Amino acid sequence: MRVPSKAERPPSVDRLARSLAETGLPHPILVEIAQAAIADGDYESAPARAEHLKRTLLQPVINATGVLLHTNLGRAPMAHTQDESYANLEFDLTTGGRGSRQRHVGELFAKACGAEAAMVVNNGAAAVLLVLGALAAGRGVAVSRSELVEIGGGFRIPDVMEQSGARLIEVGTTNRTRVADFANAIESPDNDIALVMQVHQSNFSIEGFTEAPTMTQLAGLTPPLVADIGSGLLDAACPWLSSGPPRWLKDEPAARQTLEQGADLIIFSGDKLLGGPQAGIIAGDADLVATCNSHPLGRAVRPGGLVLAALQSLALTYLQRRGTDIAFWRMASLTVEELEVRARALGTGTPTELASTPGGGTLPGVEIPSFGVAFPGDHTETLRRHQPPIIARVVENQTLVDLRTVAPGEDTIVADACRAL
Ligand SMILES: *Cc1c(COP(=O)(O)O)cnc(C)c1O
């Protein structure tokens, strides 16, 4: 047997692990990587293995896809910092007694959308589960057959209904449902209908021979009306934007207007058009909100202080009408002219008109005119490997870099990475 030369001999696990220290990964993890590489007879692959592992860690990325609420990139971007201090999460500073974690943020969101009361849970799906479980367990909930939707990530209204213990009463047809269909379902005592539910067709649209009851018609029925509006647009008039509502926003249901039209309770997500952290908000009639809040499931789906603090600052920003301090609305309101100036200033690629999309399963088919740069060929892998990673998209064998979702402060990083393509 030939004795390997010094140069060929595999390094010790410890030496190999230490040579990877620059990656910043904890030593025990580097030891595992070194052991695996040596066991596979491929110790030279250890740095690549360490890099591969690093890329699985949560980290900031530059979103150059033009999809504003990119579900895979965490939906709405939001900055939030806080000190490592205690907070009056469940403590009443006036009385010195026990307080409610739902109070601070709940009251602010109620004000922001014109509701009597509001509360927060971990996400929109949890909000639907809690509302149905607290208000309709063991009873019927009437929903139009055109609204038995799947939102993505396997969230299906009929399945959530079943989990909540409520019984789904399907009403109408896929394309046409009338208020009389609901009235008939409510009249039948067997159905024992506790709630009428309207679910926004967030991520699809039905066109052609269609009909649906208005919110006002549904509100005229006897059982309480719950509207799952999905995206968390607080007010159709967008009073937080000095330029008013963007043109592409039309037909998106808004919290304030849905309540004005008679919904007793509305449900929406925190990280879609609301532009905040992952959360679900339940707003409307104070008694119904209180029933949800005191249900045992409410405890299981309650958010922590980090999310509540982030939502509180978001609610205050809305109430102060500082829309451009909310990253989603700031990006959404950039003009094509501003984006074109930035695209040309990159000094690389072909300046190109593009179309951004709201994303996040909202506003299907809506395009927002945008601007960016294009490169022939598919360079998405190279850009993904950049530090920080840049996520772009490929259309017709061209790599498109859409600047609407890139923060202006990231332009130089994008320019440097693109110049190297
Ligand atoms: C997105 C959405 C949900 C789910 O909300 P998450 O916050 O993603 O859990 C539920 N209903 C509708 C109509 C939605 O659009």
The ligand as an SDF file (V2000), in Angstrom:
LIG
                    3D

 15 15  0  0  0  0  0  0  0  0999 V2000
  -54.5320   35.0850    2.5050 C   0  0  0  0  0  0  0  0  0  0  0  0
  -55.9080   34.7460    2.8920 C   0  0  0  0  0  0  0  0  0  0  0  0
  -56.1570   33.9460    4.0160 C   0  0  0  0  0  0  0  0  0  0  0  0
  -55.0490   33.3690    4.8440 C   0  0  0  0  0  0  0  0  0  0  0  0
  -54.3500   34.3740    5.5020 O   0  0  0  0  0  0  0  0  0  0  0  0
  -52.8650   34.0650    6.0620 P   0  0  0  0  0  0  0  0  0  0  0  0
  -52.5170   35.3260    6.7910 O   0  0  0  0  0  0  0  0  0  0  0  0
  -52.0250   33.7890    4.8910 O   0  0  0  0  0  0  0  0  0  0  0  0
  -52.9900   32.9050    6.9650 O   0  0  0  0  0  0  0  0  0  0  0  0
  -57.4620   33.6520    4.3330 C   0  0  0  0  0  0  0  0  0  0  0  0
  -58.4760   34.1250    3.5830 N   0  0  0  0  0  0  0  0  0  0  0  0
  -58.2930   34.8860    2.4950 C   0  0  0  0  0  0  0  0  0  0  0  0
  -59.4740   35.3550    1.7170 C   0  0  0  0  0  0  0  0  0  0  0  0
  -56.9880   35.2390    2.1110 C   0  0  0  0  0  0  0  0  0  0  0  0
  -56.7960   35.9940    1.0260 O   0  0  0  0  0  0  0  0  0  0  0  0
  1  2  1  0
  2  3  1  0
  2 14  2  0
  3  4  1  0
  3 10  2  0
  4  5  1  0
  5  6  1  0
  6  7  2  0
  6  8  1  0
  6  9  1  0
 10 11  1  0
 11 12  2  0
 12 13  1  0
 12 14  1  0
 14 15  1  0
M  END
$$$$
